[in-house]
């Protein structure tokens, strides 16, 4: 009987608490500052008058860490001799155990623009694997910056699909290996299927015999750099 009495006494208190609850609808509108820190290599041509084009390259997960020499692997750095005009190549390094932070990447590009003579109408973005994902994410968030975008064996996600209209005015090429068992080629097929209706000029290239290392077939082709550097914002 005592137990039943305790519950009976509690019930009015519970109903009273619920009745006195207040629902507040509001918004936070406040500038929040954060520290940006990222290491990078900038290959900048010497003895050049005027502004130069800038290629931003984002590496894959295997090159994360604090050894900057790693960022040159599997990249346009390897094929600089195929680029027929002076260009600057910017290659940041993603910290260990993280993915690309596009807020930091955007801040870095703006910093390079402020410090060096960069042609703002000729900024190009490319990346492979995890860097391909970073390429698509950064292009989605800031399509106004880039004259051309090239993703290689990139994972894709639902946020990109939901914001597919962001890519509609971009010059884009997508590359993937048909035998890729690390990032499945369905990532490229599905993304391109969403992209093509809003951006019919975008191109998808599948290298049928390539596994995950489709970056070799992509970056070793001189026509890629000719196409890229022919585009202006």
Secondary structure, DSSP 8 states (H G I E B T S, - for coil): -HHHHHHHHHHHHHHHHHHT------------------EEEEE--SS--S-EEEEEEE--GGG-SS-GGGGGTTSGGGGGGG--S-EEEEEEE--TT----HHHHHHHHHHHHHHS-EEEEEEEEEEETHHHHHHHHHHHH-TTT-SEEEEES----HHHHHTGGGGTTS-EEEEEETT-TTTTTHHHHHHHHHHHTT-TT-EEEEETT--S-HHHHHHT-HHHHHHHHT---
